[in-house]
Amino acid sequence: MTTDPPRTAGQSHGAFKARIATALRNPILQVALDRNHERRVAGRDLAFAALPAAEATRDRGRAIRLETLSHLDCYLERFAASVERNGGRVHWAADAAEAQQIILDLVQAAAGRRPPGRTTPLLVAKSKSMMSEEIELNHALEAEGIRVVETDLGEFIVQLRGEPPAHLITPAVHLRREEVSALFAERFGMAPTLDVAHMTALARAELRRVFFSADVGISGVNFGVAETGTLALITNEGNGRLCTTVPPVHIALMGLERLVPTLADLEVMLRLLPRSATAQKITSYVSLLSGPRRAFEPDGPEELHVVLVDNGRARMLGGALAEALLCIRCGACLNVCPVFTEIGGHAYGSPYGGPIGSVVSAGLFGSDFSELANASTLCGACRDICPVRIDIPTMLLVVRGQHVAAGLPPAWLRLGLRAWEWVMAQPGRYRLAQRAAALATGLLGRGNWVRRLPPPLNAWTDRRDFPAFAARPFRDRWKIRAAGKAKSD
Amino acid sequence: MPTASPKRVQLFVTCIIDALFPDVGEAAVRLLEHAGVEVDFPEAQTCCGQPGYNGGFRKEARRLALHFLDVFERSADPIVTPSGSCAAMIVHGYLDLFRDDPPNRARAKALAARTFELSQFLLDELRLAPDQVAGASPFRGRVAYHPSCHLLRGLGVRQAPERLLAAVPGVELRPLPQAAECCGFGGLFAVKYGDLSAAMLDNKLAGVRASDAETLVSADMSCLLHLQGGLRRDGSTVRCLHLAQVLAPAE
């Protein structure tokens, strides 16, 4: 099993702040994230402008997801029955450890399908799956001597670098072509080049060998269709299709909320997801997988396994963060987020970063991750762009409420907010506090602005002046004015 | 000022304007009166509760929201506030705060229906023409407008402030690059994540420089507190003014 420290180790406010500081000082990251923001948001807006009845389609998408979640038990039953009817096998995993064990057993069992005499380690070809990141699958498999190769180009790159993906859709969003070139030069002896086509061809040649010698293909699932048991995979590189059809065993890994009721519903999602994610009308590959290879079919896996993972979702569905389970993992809220655009995905220290990730992480992994929700200005750009209209800012506020209820904010903040409430609850106290603040900032400041405040308010004055409180606040001026008016009447 | 149909409002001045920028409150009063609106200032008002609400201190925020309801329910007049952020708190935030408290949620809903941000009230509610509101302003200069997130996306007020600015004879309106992007204030965020807030501020100020404006205008003093604080630190001569200060007639 994995020997890495548990993921919760780095989630304190201090550790998060340190990762943010590192990100802000990384010039390569800053360039890469600015480009991502400009390109993706403008592209997404154009793609939706060209979609007839775009807003109605978003409403429809939300309605479909709401319907799915409100009868999730029924749709899960129907989906599982449909998968089995198609000849696939369904496995239920309550948590990450169970999911790891199920997959480990399946991969080890695939050894039985090997040609006799092959002694190389078991090989898994993986196409992109955020669930596999969530359950830290690669670590678990590698700890048992299994070789796992990520075949999505971005995932391939970050795996070579020993990093987790930095974004739901574009795992290598934190890198420029220069970094990839240096990596390939180091790992494959590639001659220096910035030609993306050349680098892609090199990766393709490497991956080709993996596809055709893999014992098992593991993929994620964008949507499972309850009525037909269809697994929909939406990709641009074709690696998903190879992972799911060439190796003798295909294991599909999905969160148990990732369903739509019917193929007609899937069609609505196919209009929303590529446009939101990559500004495409449709991706290069849309694979609809309906079971293992049948006798009359030329290719496809001998076995198909669908692993449905709960890992906190059922609990989340019954709570105040349920709306976040509507998410279709398009990543648009990451691209538009001014905070994500400053710090990138790794700073969050969770497989799910950005606005929706801050909610989902707290929902799935608990209050160890609730600090992430504080790193937001609640600007609302995420809510505006979400294809299924998740009210992310309100969800972030729910997480903040849970954070406070768990007693996690620092003492200065707890005391400060209580004092503020005590003062503001009563106009007389408020007026008195105003006088005190005017006196204090008058002493601290030169002219009308203060250049330095004591901790923790120095976090403000490190970059900004702060205005002195008015010696005569508005309410006093109003009284004087009212008195003057009364006289003149 | 005598008008055919006198209209009265309750001014919620906001604690930031009351305590830090009282000139803005006075400008809002002048602007409303010039538009033929009689202004009342309920003196028991304090803070809408947003800092607590945004910080996750819901219990504390609820207490202040109840105080707000008590104070502003005493009159049936509309509530007008020169802040998109505080208006959004009353219009949307209270409904969320009282989601498990139906009686107070009903009170909040009733109050939300008659609460308006200043520019929204003048143009969308009173349906005044922009030059009726802003035509008497003596202001002159190159202006860039920063749409605050809570006014733009929270309340969906997308055009009123710029339509009003365009009606000031002396205003030369300059486009602000990436105008709709957050300035990085975010309340407690600016202290808890000071360097991140500062990085977002730097982006916004780069846009302000590129706009070549002399004055940066917004309908939220919280954003301007942060933006003016940064501009001063940079030694910039750009000054920040609330929309009401640019639109209002001379004292």
Chai-1 contact restraints between the chains, C-beta under 6 A:
chainA,res_idxA,chainB,res_idxB,connection_type,confidence,min_distance_angstrom,max_distance_angstrom,comment,restraint_id
A,I20,B,L196,contact,1.0,0.0,6.0,A-B,restraint_1
A,L24,B,D195,contact,1.0,0.0,6.0,A-B,restraint_2
A,L24,B,A199,contact,1.0,0.0,6.0,A-B,restraint_3
A,P338,B,E181,contact,1.0,0.0,6.0,A-B,restraint_4
A,P338,B,C182,contact,1.0,0.0,6.0,A-B,restraint_5
A,P338,B,M200,contact,1.0,0.0,6.0,A-B,restraint_6
A,E342,B,L196,contact,1.0,0.0,6.0,A-B,restraint_7
A,E342,B,A199,contact,1.0,0.0,6.0,A-B,restraint_8
A,N374,B,K192,contact,1.0,0.0,6.0,A-B,restraint_9
A,A375,B,Y193,contact,1.0,0.0,6.0,A-B,restraint_10
A,T377,B,C182,contact,1.0,0.0,6.0,A-B,restraint_11
A,T377,B,G186,contact,1.0,0.0,6.0,A-B,restraint_12
A,T377,B,F189,contact,1.0,0.0,6.0,A-B,restraint_13
A,C379,B,C149,contact,1.0,0.0,6.0,A-B,restraint_14
A,C379,B,C182,contact,1.0,0.0,6.0,A-B,restraint_15
A,G380,B,C149,contact,1.0,0.0,6.0,A-B,restraint_16
A,G380,B,R153,contact,1.0,0.0,6.0,A-B,restraint_17
A,G380,B,G154,contact,1.0,0.0,6.0,A-B,restraint_18
A,D384,B,R153,contact,1.0,0.0,6.0,A-B,restraint_19
A,T394,B,D96,contact,1.0,0.0,6.0,A-B,restraint_20
A,R400,B,G56,contact,1.0,0.0,6.0,A-B,restraint_21
A,G401,B,G56,contact,1.0,0.0,6.0,A-B,restraint_22
A,G401,B,R58,contact,1.0,0.0,6.0,A-B,restraint_23
A,H403,B,G56,contact,1.0,0.0,6.0,A-B,restraint_24
A,V404,B,G56,contact,1.0,0.0,6.0,A-B,restraint_25
A,V404,B,F57,contact,1.0,0.0,6.0,A-B,restraint_26
A,L417,B,G52,contact,1.0,0.0,6.0,A-B,restraint_27
A,L417,B,G55,contact,1.0,0.0,6.0,A-B,restraint_28
A,L417,B,F57,contact,1.0,0.0,6.0,A-B,restraint_29
A,L417,B,E60,contact,1.0,0.0,6.0,A-B,restraint_30
A,E421,B,E60,contact,1.0,0.0,6.0,A-B,restraint_31
A,E421,B,R63,contact,1.0,0.0,6.0,A-B,restraint_32
A,M424,B,T46,contact,1.0,0.0,6.0,A-B,restraint_33
A,M424,B,C47,contact,1.0,0.0,6.0,A-B,restraint_34
A,M424,B,L64,contact,1.0,0.0,6.0,A-B,restraint_35
A,A425,B,R63,contact,1.0,0.0,6.0,A-B,restraint_36
A,A425,B,H67,contact,1.0,0.0,6.0,A-B,restraint_37
A,P427,B,A44,contact,1.0,0.0,6.0,A-B,restraint_38
A,P427,B,T46,contact,1.0,0.0,6.0,A-B,restraint_39
A,Y430,B,T46,contact,1.0,0.0,6.0,A-B,restraint_40
A,Q434,B,A19,contact,1.0,0.0,6.0,A-B,restraint_41
A,W449,B,R232,contact,1.0,0.0,6.0,A-B,restraint_42
A,A459,B,V191,contact,1.0,0.0,6.0,A-B,restraint_43
A,A459,B,G194,contact,1.0,0.0,6.0,A-B,restraint_44
A,W460,B,V191,contact,1.0,0.0,6.0,A-B,restraint_45
A,D462,B,G194,contact,1.0,0.0,6.0,A-B,restraint_46
A,R463,B,A198,contact,1.0,0.0,6.0,A-B,restraint_47
A,R464,B,G229,contact,1.0,0.0,6.0,A-B,restraint_48
A,R464,B,G230,contact,1.0,0.0,6.0,A-B,restraint_49
A,R464,B,R233,contact,1.0,0.0,6.0,A-B,restraint_50
A,D465,B,G229,contact,1.0,0.0,6.0,A-B,restraint_51
A,D465,B,R232,contact,1.0,0.0,6.0,A-B,restraint_52
A,D465,B,R233,contact,1.0,0.0,6.0,A-B,restraint_53
A,F466,B,G229,contact,1.0,0.0,6.0,A-B,restraint_54
A,P467,B,L20,contact,1.0,0.0,6.0,A-B,restraint_55
A,F469,B,A19,contact,1.0,0.0,6.0,A-B,restraint_56
A,A470,B,P22,contact,1.0,0.0,6.0,A-B,restraint_57
A,P473,B,D18,contact,1.0,0.0,6.0,A-B,restraint_58
A,P473,B,A19,contact,1.0,0.0,6.0,A-B,restraint_59
A,P473,B,P22,contact,1.0,0.0,6.0,A-B,restraint_60
A,F474,B,V13,contact,1.0,0.0,6.0,A-B,restraint_61
A,F474,B,D18,contact,1.0,0.0,6.0,A-B,restraint_62
A,F474,B,P22,contact,1.0,0.0,6.0,A-B,restraint_63
A,F474,B,G25,contact,1.0,0.0,6.0,A-B,restraint_64
A,R475,B,D18,contact,1.0,0.0,6.0,A-B,restraint_65
A,R477,B,P22,contact,1.0,0.0,6.0,A-B,restraint_66
A,W478,B,F41,contact,1.0,0.0,6.0,A-B,restraint_67
